[in-house]
Amino acid sequence: MERENIDLGLSGPPGENRVVVAMSGGVDSSVTAALLKEAGYDVVGITLQLYDHGAAIQKAGACCAGQDIYDARRVAERLDFPHYVLDYESRFRESVMDDFADSYLRGETPIPCVRCNQTVKFKDLLGTARELGARALATGHYVQRLKSEGPAELHRAHDPKRDQSYFLFATTGAQLEFLRFPLGGLPKDRVREHAKRLGLAVAEKPDSQDICFVPNGSYAQVVEKLRPGALDPGEIVDLDGKVVGQHQGIINFTIGQRRGLGLGGETRPLYVVRLDSDSRRVVVGPRSALARDLVFVNEVNWLGGTDLDEQGQAIEVKLRSVSPTVPARLMARPDGGAEILLDEAQFGVSPGQAAVFYQGSRVLGGGWITGAGSSAVAA
């Protein structure tokens, strides 16, 4: 297998350019570091210890704890470059885990991986990389950074099945100038082939799970531990307010959910339409009650170049990581947020998720969904 032609677009020969690589201990970040080392760059590996790894040390597919720190260190030792482990537990707890728990308590469906990229990795770690004299911070994300004339642009990965651009929508223009994603143009199987070619022990290691600090897949259990009382019971009601069941905590539900509602006596198909955190009520209704063509977002990160205005522009938007993009019109609001008018109503739009804006393969930015409605009602 041939070597990759890695060019990070930095001035001078590779050996004069220090690059910090964020190493989670998985195959992607390990191959990123290995390919950069092979290309001659001055590589420094950094692994962040993000949470108490006592419960997760035996967990297959975890990241940033226990075995994974050891795996990252082994790769660095084999390839002979410096490797450091930084204790970011307190920052991760405040910026990611607490936000995750509070978001669930508000009846939202959070994405902690985006918050982690937005705060700990692309803010704190990026600052550390600069302090170490690095010219760039490289990660194993499957996304492409393209730059010719003007500012760097964020684009989808070459391999659509591995594309992680949805989770990087909050990357700012300034951060993008310093970041590099060497795997963005490669398919996953080729990355694993490189891992084998380079003799990395992680070549066959399973991919990490999305939420690293949930040791057994139970989000509710983690939230209850962080916020005692999160599993307080309440009522399940229909759109008319009629009680149709009981629940053991609204954090067990998400907008659009149909299965696991515990409504054994109901013959009609019902979906979660709304979560009322104040009254601890789960509101259910028919699928038609989920239709929304107007989506409201805040904390908008705009990478589209020319300023977004209230007249708006045509875009494609992804409302969940597993959903396809759909055509829409994006309009700025005076408060810094935005409104998205969908060409066709979508079902199951959930607060706490991200709305990510695209133009072809280019990521124009995104924002956090705060609510949704109907343009007919708004008019």
Buried (B, 14 or more C-beta within 10 A) or exposed (E): EEEBEBEBEBEEEBEEBBBBBBBBBBBBBBBBBBBBBBBEBBBBBBBBBBBEBEBBBEBEBBBBBBBBBEBBBBBBEBBEBEBBBBEBBEBBBEBBBBBBBBBBBBBBBBBBBBBBBBBBBBBBBBEBBBEBEBBBBBBBBBBBBEEEEEEBBBBBBBBEEBBBBBBBBBBBBEBBEBBBBBBBBBBBEBBBBBBEBBEBBBBEBEEBBEBBBBBEEEBBBBBBEBBEEBBEEBBBBBEEEEEBBEBEBBBBBBBBBEEEBEBEEBEEEBBBBBBBBEEBBBBBBEBEBBBBBBBBBBBBBBBBEEEBEEEBBEBBBBBBBEBEBBEBBBBBBEEEBBBBBBEEBBBBBBBBBBBBBBBEBBBBBBBBBBEBBEEEEEE
